[in-house]
């Protein structure tokens, strides 16, 4: 009965849903979710060491702050499994509405959370729990948004349309940097007001964005590929296994290699967006001002967006795998050159380092929106693509910046470049183990 109701709900999608509406719905929701996710990274770099870990000092406080940042990457694979289950059973649209609500509630609550001076050790504990929820929601968000675009798109332009939700992180990074920049300029770079309540404003304002995102997503219809799959199941009922069990049993290679192939993009992205913010403003290091770092973050986000769209378009012509391989190969020497460039110490060298890093991320992130969904069968595509993506996020985005903060303090900045180069080599080798998927049918 539930499946028949779902069919009646999604059939109008074939008549009423245009690719323009799909592009807006997939990208807008992704922007909002990643804005919520990334303002945490900006705050973790700029204010959380003082607000939630004041007794630990600068270096230890920064390390603890990035520890809470990494918690979300532990919960992301769990979110991918749970929301993937419902996305493969009930539909992409309903699941995406749920992830947006959970993310919004967790983010606003962080903005209202008392700091350590008011409730002591309870503050960082609650912060960790809320960060866990953020990661849980994002774990289910990406695959659904990517599938929403990829399953609607024509095969010859799937890379381009699947890149619209991929613009979420770049635009969200610009919004996060811009919001913090305005507040910082208004309240002052080192003012007590910024540390007391100014940093909370971006978190609380996200409630407005969530309402907008919900409105847009509720207007979109279910994808025609999922509709056809649902109709086929009703017409010829078969015993159904859990999506996570099916994908682990049938396509474990794609999960593991898909996750490994995306490790580099997460390592570079979260190093560029979160770690470099802390590295650039460290008074014992580069000592750039917060407004400078935030302004350059907006520039880096623009470069990231351009790289994402350009690489997606190229992947429709040359294939997904060649573009990802080229990005990984370029990433190895760049990783070794990055910190020597940053350590020149000028604002221009920091801008070059940040922009170059995010341009490489865009080179792999554009094709990934189509590539991972194309690797998996429709009946467990949401689960499979989400598990691969968030496995890469766990290692590349969660562990790598945390290790970078630790070894950078003890071994020097060049060791971080060696770490990033090593991750890039792993992603390169994993991508060679995956097939090309350009132009395949998304229907089983």
C-alpha positions, -999 to +999 in steps of 0.1 A: +000+000+000+028+024+009+046+017-024+014+022-044+008+056-026+044+066-034+039+058-071+008+080-072+028+108-056+058+107-079+042+101-113+035+138-120+073+143-119+074+132-155+052+160-165+059+189-141+095+188-130+120+206-152+158+202-150+160+238-140+138+231-109+158+200-102+191+220-104+178+246-080+163+221-055+195+199-054+219+228-052+199+249-028+194+222-002+231+212-005+242+248+000+222+252+031+233+219+046+270+225+039+266+261+051+255+247+085+283+222+084+310+247+074+302+275+098+312+250+124+346+246+108+351+283+106+341+287+142+363+257+153+393+275+137+386+310+149+366+310+182+359+275+197+394+272+213+387+303+234+350+297+240+348+260+247+384+251+256+399+282+272+419+262+298+440+243+273+459+271+257+462+280+220+478+248+205+459+222+227+427+242+224+429+242+186+436+205+186+406+199+209+384+221+187+394+202+156+387+170+175+350+181+179+351+190+142+362+154+133+333+139+153+309+146+124+329+125+101+325+095+123+287+099+122+286+106+085+288+069+074+261+060+099+239+087+084+246+074+049+235+039+059+203+050+077+191+077+053+203+055+024+179+028+036+150+052+036+161+069+004+162+035-014+129+024+001+107+055+004+123+079-021+150+106-025+127+135-018+113+125+016+147+116+029+163+149+018+136+168+037+145+148+069+182+155+066+176+192+062+154+194+093+179+175+115+208+197+103+189+229+109+179+219+145+214+209+154+230+240+140+206+265+156+211+247+190+249+252+187+243+289+183+223+289+215+247+267+235+262+283+267+300+284+267+324+268+291+324+298+314+287+293+321+282+255+323+317+242+325+326+208+310+290+202+299+295+228+271+320+208+250+301+176+257+269+190+243+289+205+215+302+171+205+267+156+205+253+184+183+283+180+159+275+143+158+240+152+146+253+175+120+275+148+105+246+123+107+225+147+086+252+155+061+259+117+057+224+113+043+223+146+024+250+143-003+239+110-019+202+121-021+211+155-036+234+139-062+209+113-071+181+139-074+202+156-102+218+125-117+186+104-120+168+133-138+197+143-161+201+132-197+230+108-200+252+130-222+249+159-197+247+140-165+281+153-153+270+189-157+236+185-140+251+164-112+275+192-105+248+215-093+245+199-058+284+198-059+283+236-058+269+234-023+303+233-005+318+261-025+289+285-022+284+275+014+321+282+022+316+317+006+285+323+027+301+311+059+332+332+053+311+362+043+288+360+073+317+357+097+335+385+079+305+409+083+301+401+120+339+403+126+341+438+109+310+450+128+321+438+162+359+440+159+386+415+152+394+407+188+364+421+206+348+403+236+315+408+217+326+386+189+337+359+212+307+362+234+278+363+210+290+374+175+300+339+164+266+326+173+248+348+147+256+326+116+244+295+134+211+311+145+205+327+110+207+293+094+171+287+106+160+312+078+179+293+052+165+259+064+129+272+059+137+284+024+154+250+016+124+230+029+100+251+007+121+244-024+125+207-017+089+201-010+081+215-045+102+190-063+089+156-073+104+121-070+130+111-096+117+091-127+144+065-122+132+057-086+096+059-098+103+032-124+121+011-099+091+013-075+066+005-102+087-026-112+088-038-076+050-035-074+044-052-107+068-081-099+072-084-061+103-102-049+118-107-015+137-076-005+168-074+015+182-044+034+198-020+009+230-019+031+232-057+030+227-058-007+253-032-016+279-046+008+274-081-006+272-072-043+294-042-047+320-040-018+347-031-043+329+000-054+323+011-019+359+008-008+376+021-039+350+048-043+357+060-008+395+058-013+392+077-046+375+107-028+398+108+002+420+134-015+392+158-022+381+158+014+417+161+028+423+191+005+389+207+011+388+206+049+425+215+051+418+245+029+386+256+046+391+248+082+427+240+090+442+269+069+419+293+087+435+283+120+470+282+104+466+316+089+453+334+120+477+317+145+495+345+164+526+323+167+525+315+129+514+336+099+493+359+122+470+372+094+439+390+107+406+373+107+391+397+081+419+389+058+415+351+061+377+353+057+380+376+027+404+352+010+380+324+019+354+340-004+379+342-032+389+306-027+352+295-028+348+313-062+378+294-076+364+262-061+330+267-078+346+274-112+368+243-109+337+222-100+316+232-130+345+231-155+356+196-145+320+183-146+316+196-182+350+181-192+339+148-176+309+147-200+334+148-229+364+128-217+349+106-190+348+108-152+379+088-144+404+107-165+394+140-149+397+125-114+430+109-122+444+141-135+433+160-104+450+134-081+482+136-101+483+174-099+476+172-062+508+153-053+533+181-062+509+208-051+507+193-016+545+194-013+546+231-025+516+243-005+531+251+029+564+266+015+541+289-004+520+297+026+551+302+048+563+331+026+539+349+050+523+374+027+486+378+021+491+371-016+510+338-009+481+327+014+456+336-013+476+316-039+479+286-016+442+285-007+430+291-043+453+265-057+442+239-031+404+245-037+409+245-075+423+210-073+394+200-051+370+213-077+388+192-103+378+160-086+345+172-070+328+181-103+328+145-118+322+128-084+285+140-084+278+117-114+306+091-109+296+076-075+259+073-083+267+057-117+287+030-099+257+015-081+224-003-090+192+017-086+177-004-058+206+005-034+222+034-051+214+059-024+230+037+002+260+027-019+269+061-032+265+076+003+286+049+020+315+054-005+313+092-003+312+093+035+339+067+039+362+091+020+350+119+042+358+100+074+394+094+065+401+124+043+380+151+060+378+138+096+412+122+103+435+142+080+430+177+094+432+163+129+465+146+122+477+177+103+471+199+134+490+174+155+521+168+133+522+204+122+528+215+158+555+190+164+572+183+130+566+215+111+543+226+083+561+206+055+550+174+072+514+183+065+523+186+028+538+151+029+506+138+045+484+154+018+507+140-009+503+105+005+465+108+006+466+119-030+486+089-041+461+066-024+432+083-042+450+080-075+456+043-071+420+037-060+406+055-090+427+033-114+408+003-099+374+017-108+357+015-142+346+044-165+309+051-162+302+081-186+270+076-205+257+044-188+220+040-181+209+048-146+181+022-149+188-014-139 
